[in-house]
Amino acid sequence: MVEIYYDQDADLEKARNKTVSVIGYGSQGRAQALNMRDSGLKVLVGLREGGTSWSKAEADGFKVRKISDAAEEGDIVAVLIPDPAQPSVYNTEIKDHLDEGKILGFAHGFNIHFKQILPPRNVDVIMVAPKSPGQRVRETFLAGFGVPALLAVEQNHSGTAKEVALGICKALGCTRAGVLETTFKEETESDLIGEQTVLVGGLIELIKKGFETLVEAGYQPELAYFEACNEAKLIMDLVYERGLVGMLRAVSDTAKYGGLTVGSTVIDQHVKSNMKRVVRDVQTGKFAKEWISRFDSSSAALEPLMKDLEQHQIEIVGKKIRRMAGLEK
């Protein structure tokens, strides 16, 4: 059974006497830095000099340092920059400042699990991973609640790594919702598999192919967009709020019957077999090896893939529909 921790299981004092250096000020970096500061922790931000986030962090009232200086000053160094940038930044700006007893933190386990970052043995290595975009992490905190999170300890040199990680979870507001204990391996692999088969890759292809099928059958593209894409949000909102059965209870009987009798003939065992291949590629490190080989040129690698999707008819029609709905200018 998974261990789940709540407010009463976490002691904020375990983290309060430490300086937290947040490396990066994107979606997660900003939200986590603000939440921790509001909870009473001492937080500073480490950024590239001249980067666009420097003035933004200063405007939010943070002390901003060069990454190397922040790593030197922090007792907890929370690395919240994109995966491809982490190894080089770690090796050039952080590694030499990890004195014994410091804590190296992450919000995703990729570079630790796949050994792109090799911390010294005399530091703690932890992961605190809110299961939500940064904006939602901040919004729920300000509303007096929080988002669920994952917690993992890779190295426990001090003997108190888990307690400190729970203190950070509490400072973020995550223990109000619940914090699940996992491992770097489990978090990393399940995250990659979920992104590729369902959350990003699976949904994109399901929506695209539904749209294409309707258009090729002679239906107007605008109507196809509503049916295959626009209404997907409404259904997912119901699933998020009520679960699969709750969603079914909220739709028409015609939708229930069609969905329950036809859905499994579309997303069938062949699709599941493809998903199992994805699992093998992630678990064996095949996907990681391919992605890591493109770390240095990640933007260039992604650009043609993004351009292909931008030119798809569903995106062209979608812009029109989103403007109609007031969602896009």
SULQUI-V320047 format. One record per pair of residues at least 4 apart in sequence whose C-alpha atoms are under 8 Angstrom apart, sorted by sequence separation. I is the first residue (numbers start at 1). J is the second residue. D is the distance in whole Angstrom. If there is no record, write none. Layout:
i:I j:J d:D
i:I j:J d:D
//
This chain:
i:5 j:9 d:6
i:6 j:10 d:7
i:7 j:11 d:8
i:11 j:15 d:8
i:12 j:16 d:6
i:13 j:17 d:7
i:25 j:29 d:4
i:26 j:30 d:6
i:27 j:31 d:6
i:28 j:32 d:6
i:29 j:33 d:6
i:30 j:34 d:6
i:31 j:35 d:6
i:32 j:36 d:6
i:33 j:37 d:6
i:34 j:38 d:6
i:35 j:39 d:6
i:36 j:40 d:7
i:37 j:41 d:5
i:47 j:51 d:7
i:50 j:54 d:7
i:52 j:56 d:7
i:53 j:57 d:6
i:54 j:58 d:6
i:55 j:59 d:6
i:56 j:60 d:6
i:57 j:61 d:7
i:58 j:62 d:5
i:65 j:69 d:6
i:66 j:70 d:6
i:67 j:71 d:6
i:68 j:72 d:6
i:69 j:73 d:6
i:70 j:74 d:6
i:81 j:85 d:7
i:82 j:86 d:6
i:83 j:87 d:8
i:85 j:89 d:6
i:86 j:90 d:6
i:87 j:91 d:6
i:88 j:92 d:6
i:89 j:93 d:5
i:90 j:94 d:5
i:91 j:95 d:5
i:92 j:96 d:8
i:93 j:97 d:8
i:94 j:98 d:7
i:98 j:102 d:6
i:109 j:113 d:6
i:110 j:114 d:6
i:111 j:115 d:6
i:112 j:116 d:6
i:119 j:123 d:7
i:132 j:136 d:6
i:133 j:137 d:6
i:134 j:138 d:6
i:135 j:139 d:6
i:136 j:140 d:6
i:137 j:141 d:6
i:138 j:142 d:6
i:139 j:143 d:6
i:140 j:144 d:6
i:141 j:145 d:5
i:156 j:160 d:7
i:157 j:161 d:8
i:160 j:164 d:6
i:161 j:165 d:6
i:162 j:166 d:6
i:163 j:167 d:6
i:164 j:168 d:6
i:165 j:169 d:6
i:166 j:170 d:6
i:167 j:171 d:6
i:168 j:172 d:6
i:169 j:173 d:6
i:170 j:174 d:6
i:173 j:177 d:8
i:174 j:178 d:6
i:175 j:179 d:6
i:182 j:186 d:6
i:183 j:187 d:6
i:184 j:188 d:6
i:185 j:189 d:6
i:186 j:190 d:6
i:187 j:191 d:6
i:188 j:192 d:6
i:189 j:193 d:6
i:190 j:194 d:6
i:191 j:195 d:6
i:192 j:196 d:6
i:193 j:197 d:6
i:194 j:198 d:5
i:195 j:199 d:5
i:196 j:200 d:6
i:197 j:201 d:6
i:198 j:202 d:4
i:199 j:203 d:6
i:200 j:204 d:6
i:201 j:205 d:6
i:202 j:206 d:6
i:203 j:207 d:6
i:204 j:208 d:6
i:205 j:209 d:6
i:206 j:210 d:6
i:207 j:211 d:6
i:208 j:212 d:6
i:209 j:213 d:6
i:210 j:214 d:6
i:211 j:215 d:6
i:212 j:216 d:6
i:213 j:217 d:6
i:214 j:218 d:7
i:215 j:219 d:5
i:219 j:223 d:7
i:220 j:224 d:6
i:221 j:225 d:6
i:222 j:226 d:7
i:223 j:227 d:6
i:224 j:228 d:6
i:225 j:229 d:5
i:226 j:230 d:5
i:227 j:231 d:6
i:228 j:232 d:7
i:229 j:233 d:7
i:230 j:234 d:8
i:231 j:235 d:6
i:232 j:236 d:6
i:233 j:237 d:6
i:234 j:238 d:7
i:235 j:239 d:6
i:236 j:240 d:6
i:237 j:241 d:6
i:238 j:242 d:6
i:239 j:243 d:4
i:242 j:246 d:5
i:243 j:247 d:6
i:244 j:248 d:6
i:245 j:249 d:6
i:246 j:250 d:6
i:247 j:251 d:7
i:248 j:252 d:8
i:251 j:255 d:6
i:252 j:256 d:6
i:253 j:257 d:6
i:254 j:258 d:6
i:255 j:259 d:6
i:256 j:260 d:6
i:257 j:261 d:6
i:258 j:262 d:6
i:259 j:263 d:5
i:260 j:264 d:7
i:261 j:265 d:8
i:262 j:266 d:7
i:263 j:267 d:6
i:264 j:268 d:5
i:267 j:271 d:6
i:268 j:272 d:7
i:269 j:273 d:6
i:270 j:274 d:6
i:271 j:275 d:6
i:272 j:276 d:6
i:273 j:277 d:6
i:274 j:278 d:7
i:275 j:279 d:6
i:276 j:280 d:6
i:277 j:281 d:6
i:278 j:282 d:6
i:279 j:283 d:6
i:280 j:284 d:6
i:281 j:285 d:6
i:282 j:286 d:6
i:285 j:289 d:6
i:286 j:290 d:6
i:287 j:291 d:6
i:288 j:292 d:6
i:289 j:293 d:6
i:290 j:294 d:7
i:291 j:295 d:6
i:294 j:298 d:5
i:297 j:301 d:6
i:298 j:302 d:6
i:299 j:303 d:6
i:300 j:304 d:7
i:301 j:305 d:7
i:302 j:306 d:6
i:303 j:307 d:6
i:304 j:308 d:6
i:305 j:309 d:7
i:306 j:310 d:6
i:307 j:311 d:6
i:308 j:312 d:7
i:311 j:315 d:7
i:312 j:316 d:7
i:313 j:317 d:6
i:314 j:318 d:6
i:315 j:319 d:6
i:316 j:320 d:7
i:317 j:321 d:6
i:318 j:322 d:6
i:319 j:323 d:6
i:320 j:324 d:6
i:321 j:325 d:6
i:322 j:326 d:6
i:323 j:327 d:6
i:5 j:10 d:7
i:24 j:29 d:5
i:25 j:30 d:5
i:36 j:41 d:5
i:37 j:42 d:6
i:49 j:54 d:7
i:57 j:62 d:6
i:58 j:63 d:7
i:65 j:70 d:5
i:81 j:86 d:6
i:89 j:94 d:7
i:90 j:95 d:6
i:91 j:96 d:8
i:111 j:116 d:5
i:112 j:117 d:5
i:132 j:137 d:6
i:140 j:145 d:5
i:141 j:146 d:5
i:156 j:161 d:5
i:169 j:174 d:5
i:170 j:175 d:5
i:174 j:179 d:6
i:182 j:187 d:7
i:194 j:199 d:6
i:195 j:200 d:5
i:196 j:201 d:5
i:197 j:202 d:5
i:198 j:203 d:6
i:214 j:219 d:6
i:215 j:220 d:6
i:219 j:224 d:7
i:224 j:229 d:8
i:225 j:230 d:6
i:226 j:231 d:6
i:227 j:232 d:8
i:238 j:243 d:7
i:239 j:244 d:5
i:242 j:247 d:6
i:251 j:256 d:7
i:258 j:263 d:7
i:267 j:272 d:8
i:281 j:286 d:5
i:282 j:287 d:5
i:310 j:315 d:6
i:311 j:316 d:7
i:322 j:327 d:5
i:323 j:328 d:5
i:23 j:29 d:7
i:24 j:30 d:8
i:36 j:42 d:8
i:37 j:43 d:6
i:47 j:53 d:7
i:48 j:54 d:8
i:57 j:63 d:8
i:58 j:64 d:6
i:64 j:70 d:8
i:71 j:77 d:6
i:111 j:117 d:6
i:112 j:118 d:7
i:119 j:125 d:8
i:140 j:146 d:5
i:141 j:147 d:8
i:155 j:161 d:8
i:156 j:162 d:8
i:169 j:175 d:6
i:170 j:176 d:7
i:195 j:201 d:6
i:196 j:202 d:6
i:197 j:203 d:8
i:215 j:221 d:6
i:281 j:287 d:6
i:282 j:288 d:7
i:309 j:315 d:7
i:310 j:316 d:8
i:322 j:328 d:5
i:323 j:329 d:6
i:22 j:29 d:6
i:36 j:43 d:7
i:47 j:54 d:7
i:57 j:64 d:7
i:70 j:77 d:8
i:79 j:86 d:8
i:130 j:137 d:7
i:140 j:147 d:7
i:195 j:202 d:8
i:214 j:221 d:8
i:239 j:246 d:7
i:249 j:256 d:8
i:294 j:301 d:7
i:153 j:161 d:7
i:238 j:246 d:7
i:239 j:247 d:5
i:248 j:256 d:6
i:137 j:146 d:6
i:153 j:162 d:6
i:166 j:175 d:8
i:215 j:224 d:6
i:238 j:247 d:5
i:319 j:328 d:7
i:33 j:43 d:7
i:54 j:64 d:7
i:137 j:147 d:6
i:152 j:162 d:8
i:169 j:179 d:8
i:211 j:221 d:8
i:214 j:224 d:6
i:22 j:33 d:7
i:33 j:44 d:8
i:136 j:147 d:8
i:33 j:45 d:8
i:45 j:57 d:7
i:235 j:247 d:7
i:238 j:250 d:8
i:211 j:224 d:5
i:151 j:165 d:7
i:211 j:225 d:6
i:132 j:147 d:7
i:151 j:166 d:8
i:131 j:147 d:7
i:132 j:148 d:8
i:211 j:227 d:8
i:45 j:62 d:7
i:47 j:64 d:7
i:49 j:66 d:6
i:130 j:147 d:6
i:131 j:148 d:6
i:211 j:228 d:5
i:44 j:62 d:6
i:45 j:63 d:6
i:46 j:64 d:6
i:47 j:65 d:6
i:48 j:66 d:6
i:109 j:127 d:7
i:130 j:148 d:6
i:131 j:149 d:5
i:210 j:228 d:6
i:211 j:229 d:8
i:43 j:62 d:7
i:44 j:63 d:5
i:45 j:64 d:5
i:46 j:65 d:5
i:47 j:66 d:5
i:48 j:67 d:6
i:104 j:123 d:7
i:108 j:127 d:7
i:130 j:149 d:4
i:131 j:150 d:7
i:25 j:45 d:7
i:43 j:63 d:8
i:44 j:64 d:6
i:45 j:65 d:6
i:46 j:66 d:5
i:47 j:67 d:5
i:103 j:123 d:6
i:104 j:124 d:6
i:105 j:125 d:6
i:106 j:126 d:6
i:107 j:127 d:5
i:108 j:128 d:8
i:129 j:149 d:5
i:130 j:150 d:6
i:149 j:169 d:8
i:208 j:228 d:8
i:20 j:41 d:7
i:22 j:43 d:7
i:24 j:45 d:7
i:44 j:65 d:8
i:46 j:67 d:4
i:101 j:122 d:6
i:102 j:123 d:5
i:103 j:124 d:5
i:104 j:125 d:5
i:105 j:126 d:5
i:106 j:127 d:5
i:107 j:128 d:5
i:108 j:129 d:6
i:128 j:149 d:7
i:129 j:150 d:5
i:207 j:228 d:6
i:19 j:41 d:7
i:20 j:42 d:6
i:21 j:43 d:6
i:22 j:44 d:6
i:23 j:45 d:6
i:24 j:46 d:6
i:25 j:47 d:8
i:46 j:68 d:8
i:71 j:93 d:7
i:72 j:94 d:8
i:98 j:120 d:8
i:100 j:122 d:5
i:101 j:123 d:5
i:102 j:124 d:6
i:103 j:125 d:6
i:104 j:126 d:6
i:105 j:127 d:5
i:106 j:128 d:6
i:107 j:129 d:4
i:128 j:150 d:6
i:129 j:151 d:6
i:207 j:229 d:6
i:18 j:41 d:7
i:19 j:42 d:5
i:20 j:43 d:5
i:21 j:44 d:5
i:22 j:45 d:5
i:23 j:46 d:5
i:24 j:47 d:6
i:46 j:69 d:7
i:71 j:94 d:6
i:99 j:122 d:8
i:100 j:123 d:6
i:101 j:124 d:7
i:103 j:126 d:7
i:105 j:128 d:7
i:106 j:129 d:7
i:107 j:130 d:7
i:127 j:150 d:8
i:128 j:151 d:5
i:16 j:40 d:7
i:17 j:41 d:8
i:18 j:42 d:7
i:19 j:43 d:6
i:20 j:44 d:6
i:21 j:45 d:6
i:22 j:46 d:6
i:23 j:47 d:6
i:46 j:70 d:5
i:87 j:111 d:7
i:95 j:119 d:7
i:99 j:123 d:7
i:127 j:151 d:6
i:128 j:152 d:7
i:16 j:41 d:5
i:17 j:42 d:8
i:19 j:44 d:8
i:21 j:46 d:6
i:45 j:70 d:7
i:46 j:71 d:7
i:68 j:93 d:5
i:72 j:97 d:5
i:77 j:102 d:8
i:79 j:104 d:8
i:86 j:111 d:8
i:98 j:123 d:7
i:126 j:151 d:8
i:127 j:152 d:5
i:149 j:174 d:6
i:15 j:41 d:7
i:16 j:42 d:7
i:44 j:70 d:7
i:67 j:93 d:6
i:68 j:94 d:6
i:71 j:97 d:6
i:72 j:98 d:7
i:76 j:102 d:6
i:77 j:103 d:6
i:78 j:104 d:6
i:79 j:105 d:6
i:80 j:106 d:6
i:126 j:152 d:6
i:127 j:153 d:6
i:146 j:172 d:7
i:147 j:173 d:7
i:148 j:174 d:5
i:149 j:175 d:8
i:26 j:53 d:8
i:30 j:57 d:8
i:67 j:94 d:7
i:71 j:98 d:7
i:75 j:102 d:5
i:76 j:103 d:5
i:77 j:104 d:5
i:78 j:105 d:4
i:79 j:106 d:5
i:80 j:107 d:7
i:83 j:110 d:7
i:90 j:117 d:7
i:126 j:153 d:4
i:146 j:173 d:5
i:147 j:174 d:5
i:148 j:175 d:7
i:25 j:53 d:6
i:74 j:102 d:8
i:75 j:103 d:6
i:76 j:104 d:6
i:77 j:105 d:6
i:78 j:106 d:6
i:79 j:107 d:8
i:83 j:111 d:7
i:125 j:153 d:6
i:126 j:154 d:6
i:145 j:173 d:6
i:146 j:174 d:5
i:151 j:179 d:7
i:68 j:97 d:7
i:76 j:105 d:7
i:87 j:116 d:6
i:124 j:153 d:8
i:125 j:154 d:5
i:126 j:155 d:7
i:145 j:174 d:8
i:146 j:175 d:7
i:147 j:176 d:8
i:148 j:177 d:5
i:149 j:178 d:7
i:150 j:179 d:6
i:151 j:180 d:6
i:152 j:181 d:6
i:154 j:183 d:7
i:87 j:117 d:6
i:124 j:154 d:8
i:125 j:155 d:5
i:146 j:176 d:6
i:147 j:177 d:6
i:148 j:178 d:5
i:149 j:179 d:5
i:150 j:180 d:5
i:151 j:181 d:5
i:152 j:182 d:5
i:153 j:183 d:7
i:154 j:184 d:7
i:86 j:117 d:8
i:124 j:155 d:5
i:125 j:156 d:7
i:141 j:172 d:7
i:145 j:176 d:6
i:146 j:177 d:6
i:147 j:178 d:8
i:148 j:179 d:6
i:149 j:180 d:6
i:150 j:181 d:6
i:151 j:182 d:6
i:152 j:183 d:5
i:153 j:184 d:7
i:25 j:57 d:7
i:123 j:155 d:7
i:124 j:156 d:5
i:141 j:173 d:6
i:145 j:177 d:7
i:148 j:180 d:8
i:150 j:182 d:7
i:151 j:183 d:8
i:152 j:184 d:6
i:123 j:156 d:7
i:124 j:157 d:5
i:121 j:155 d:7
i:123 j:157 d:6
i:124 j:158 d:7
i:122 j:157 d:6
i:123 j:158 d:7
i:126 j:161 d:7
i:137 j:172 d:8
i:121 j:157 d:7
i:125 j:161 d:8
i:126 j:162 d:8
i:124 j:161 d:6
i:128 j:165 d:7
i:150 j:187 d:8
i:127 j:165 d:7
i:126 j:165 d:7
i:128 j:168 d:8
i:128 j:169 d:7
i:23 j:67 d:7
i:130 j:174 d:7
i:23 j:70 d:8
i:22 j:70 d:8
i:21 j:70 d:6
i:21 j:71 d:6
i:29 j:80 d:6
i:21 j:73 d:7
i:28 j:80 d:7
i:29 j:81 d:8
i:21 j:74 d:5
i:19 j:73 d:7
i:20 j:74 d:5
i:21 j:75 d:7
i:23 j:77 d:7
i:26 j:80 d:8
i:19 j:74 d:5
i:20 j:75 d:6
i:21 j:76 d:6
i:22 j:77 d:6
i:23 j:78 d:6
i:24 j:79 d:7
i:25 j:80 d:8
i:26 j:81 d:7
i:18 j:74 d:8
i:19 j:75 d:5
i:20 j:76 d:5
i:21 j:77 d:5
i:22 j:78 d:5
i:23 j:79 d:5
i:24 j:80 d:5
i:25 j:81 d:8
i:101 j:157 d:7
i:18 j:75 d:6
i:19 j:76 d:6
i:20 j:77 d:6
i:21 j:78 d:6
i:22 j:79 d:6
i:23 j:80 d:6
i:24 j:81 d:5
i:101 j:158 d:6
i:127 j:184 d:7
i:18 j:76 d:7
i:20 j:78 d:7
i:22 j:80 d:7
i:23 j:81 d:7
i:103 j:161 d:8
i:113 j:184 d:6
i:112 j:184 d:7
i:113 j:185 d:6
i:110 j:184 d:8
i:109 j:184 d:5
i:113 j:188 d:7
i:108 j:184 d:8
i:109 j:185 d:7
i:109 j:187 d:7
i:110 j:188 d:6
i:197 j:275 d:6
i:108 j:187 d:7
i:109 j:188 d:5
i:108 j:188 d:7
i:197 j:278 d:7
i:196 j:278 d:8
i:193 j:278 d:7
i:193 j:279 d:6
i:193 j:282 d:7
i:225 j:314 d:7
i:192 j:282 d:7
i:225 j:317 d:7
i:189 j:282 d:6
i:221 j:314 d:8
i:225 j:318 d:7
i:189 j:283 d:7
i:222 j:317 d:6
i:221 j:317 d:7
i:222 j:318 d:8
i:222 j:321 d:7
i:32 j:134 d:7
i:31 j:134 d:5
i:35 j:138 d:7
i:211 j:314 d:7
i:30 j:134 d:7
i:31 j:135 d:7
i:34 j:138 d:8
i:28 j:133 d:7
i:29 j:134 d:8
i:32 j:137 d:8
i:27 j:133 d:7
i:28 j:134 d:4
i:31 j:137 d:6
i:32 j:138 d:8
i:35 j:141 d:7
i:208 j:314 d:7
i:27 j:134 d:5
i:28 j:135 d:8
i:31 j:138 d:5
i:27 j:135 d:6
i:28 j:137 d:8
i:41 j:171 d:8
i:40 j:171 d:8
i:36 j:168 d:7
i:39 j:171 d:5
i:38 j:171 d:8
i:39 j:172 d:8
i:36 j:171 d:5
i:35 j:171 d:6
i:36 j:172 d:6
i:35 j:172 d:5
i:35 j:173 d:7
i:32 j:172 d:6
i:14 j:163 d:7
i:15 j:164 d:5
i:14 j:164 d:5
i:15 j:165 d:8
i:11 j:163 d:7
i:15 j:167 d:5
i:10 j:163 d:7
i:14 j:167 d:6
i:15 j:168 d:6
i:12 j:166 d:8
i:13 j:167 d:7
i:11 j:166 d:7
i:12 j:167 d:4
i:10 j:166 d:5
i:11 j:167 d:5
i:12 j:168 d:7
i:9 j:166 d:8
i:10 j:167 d:6
i:12 j:170 d:6
i:10 j:169 d:8
i:11 j:170 d:8
i:12 j:171 d:7
i:10 j:170 d:6
i:7 j:170 d:6
i:10 j:175 d:7
i:7 j:175 d:5
i:6 j:175 d:4
i:7 j:176 d:6
i:5 j:175 d:6
i:6 j:176 d:6
i:6 j:177 d:7
i:114 j:285 d:8
i:6 j:178 d:5
i:5 j:178 d:6
i:6 j:179 d:7
i:4 j:178 d:6
i:5 j:179 d:5
i:114 j:288 d:7
i:4 j:179 d:5
i:5 j:180 d:7
i:4 j:180 d:5
i:5 j:181 d:8
i:3 j:180 d:6
i:4 j:181 d:6
i:2 j:180 d:7
i:3 j:181 d:5
i:2 j:181 d:7
i:2 j:182 d:8
i:84 j:292 d:7
i:85 j:295 d:7
i:84 j:295 d:5
i:84 j:296 d:7
i:84 j:298 d:7
//
